[in-house]
Amino acid sequence: MQNISKLPSLENFKQEAINLKNTQKFSSLGHAQNALAKSYGFCDYNAIKPQLIEINYILNRLPKKIKIYTLLNGSLVNNSGLYKTKDGYKTDAYHSEKSYINKIEIEKALLFIDDILEKRKTINHKGGTSYSLKHYAEAYFKHYDIFDNYYISNGAFIVALDIRNYTIYEELEGYIYNLNVYTNYKKLGDFYTRLEKGDFDYTLKK
């Protein structure tokens, strides 16, 4: 069964295929790529390749530093999570005019989203903010020691959710705007406890 949201980037797929060839002793890289494609539910590498390119086409076109990013719903986001409402620009965090959304942070957020999160049919209003999720992602990468710098800005995580077509909902509560996300928190449960217990696994390290 094919699950597009769980597919790696083209670059990561190629690296997985190289690792598979070396460990399983395939006669060629092409054979390893075909076997890996089948493990993702595709008949061969030619069938999966367009999906691998497509999944990150938005990310690939972004500059390394982004001042303002326009979401699919028309909101404008900066690194602290600023966005535009009918009352103008609002944010619940300090924002410097010299700060940017860094592409590398978006890439980190996408790895977490693709590996951990699941969509659901309705908006989750109970703690479903991008800010809580970005802290989960930082803890996840720190636990597995995947990056030297685990930090992900709130803005970068919002952009990553947008790239993966999650519904981002602007909710006013106590004059603080939170960005709620269209995601399945039942899978996460007590995230920090489950992380320490080893309930999650970083699949790209396999």
N, C-alpha and C positions, 0 to 999 in steps of 0.2 A: 504493500500500500504506500502510495506516494504522500509525503508530508513536506510541502514546499517550504513551510516556515522553519523546518529543521535542517534545511540544506546549508552546507558551508559555502563560503565564497569560492570563486573559481580558483584563486590562489591557494586557499586552504585545502580544497579538494585535490589539487595537484600534489600538494605536500603529503596528504594522506595516502595518495596512490603510490608515491615514491616509498613511503614507509612500509606500505603493504607489500610492494615488490621486494623490498629488502628482507622483510621478515618471513614472507610466505614463499619466497624464491620463485616468483613468476618469471617466465622466460622473457617477457618484455614489459615495458611500462604500459603499453596499450592494453595488454591482458589484465594488468592490475587495475587500470582505470575502468575497464568493462566490469570486472568483478565488484569493484567498489560502487559503481553505478547501480548494479543489481541489488546491492545491500541497501540502497536508498529507494528501491522500488521501481527503477527504470531498466529498460532492456539492455542498454549499453551506454557508453560514454557519449556518443553522438546524440542520444535522446536526452541526457541530463544536462549537457553543456549549455544549451540556451537558457535553461533555468538558473544555472550557476552564474551566468553573466547578468541575467535580468534581476536577480534578487538584490544586487548591490549597485544597480545602475545609477540610482540617485546619489548614493554615497560617493561613487567614483567620480562624479561630476562636481563635487563640492570642493572649494578651495581649502587649504590647510587651516585658515583662520576665517571665521564668519562673524561679522558684526551683528547683523540681524537676519533671521531666517523666517520665511513665511510658511506657516503650516497650511495643510490642506483646507482647514476651516477658515483661513484668512487671518488668523492671529499672528502677531509678530513676536518672535522670541529672541532674547539675548541670553548671555551665559547664566544669568541669575534666574531666568524664567519669566522675564518681562513679556507682556503681550498686550495687544490693543483691545480695548473694550469701548462701549458707547460713551464712557466717561473720559476716554483718553488712555494714556499709558499707565499701567498699574504693575507693581511688583511687590512682593513681600520680603525682598532681600536687597541688600546694598548692591548697587551696580556702578562700576567705574566706566567712564567714557572710553578708557583705554583697554577695556577688557573685551575678550572675544570668546566665541564658542570654538574650541579646538577640534578639528576633525578626528584626531586620535581618540578623543574622549567619546565621540559618537561611535567609533568603531568598537570601543570597549563595551559601550551600552548595548550595541547590537548583538555582541557575543552573548551577553547575559540574557537579553530578551529572547534570542533564538534558542538558547539552551534551557531556560527555566520557565518563562511565562507562557500562558495559554490564553486565548481569547474566549470570551463568553458572550451571550446574546444581549445582556443588559449592562448598563453602567453600574459599577460598584461604587457606592457612596461611603463605604466604611473604611477609611484609611487608604483609599486607592489613589494616593497622590504620586506624582512623579518623584517628589522629593524623598518619600520613604523608599521607593523602589531604587533610587540611585544609591542610597545608603546600603541597601541589600546587595547591589552589584559590587560596590566597593569592598564589602565584607567578603563576598564570594571570591573576588580576585585576590584579596589578601590571604584568605584561607588556603588557596591553591598556589599562592606565590607565583602568579602568572605574569604580572607586570611589576616593574620597579616602582612605578607611581600608580597607585590604585585610584586616584581622584577622578571623579566624573562630575562635571557641573550639572546643575538642575536643567539648564538650557540644553545641554548636549543630550541628556536623557530624553527630554521632550522631543527633540529633533529625531532621535532614534525611534521612538514610539511612532512618530508621524511617518517615518520612512517605511515602517512595517505595517502601516495602515491601521493602527489602533485608533479608536475614537477618543479624542481628547475633549473633555467637557469642562467648561469654565463655570465654577460654582462660587458664589459669594457667600461667605460665612464670617460674621464678625468683622466685616470690612477687609478681610483677607481673601484674596482670590486663590483657590487651589485648582490645580489641573488634575482632574480625576481621569483615570484611564480605564479602558475597556479590557479587563483582564480577569483571570481566574485566581483569586486568592486562596481558594480551598487547597490548591496544589502546594502553595507556599507554607500554609499553616504557621507555626512558630518558627520563622525562618532561621533565626540564629541558633536555636536549639537543634533544629534538624541539620543545619550545616555542620555543627560540631559532631553530631552523631554519624555523619557520613551519608545522609540520605540523598545528597546531591553529588553529582559527579561531573567533572569538566571533561566532556567527551573528546575535545580536541587533543587532550593529553594521552588518550588511549593509544 
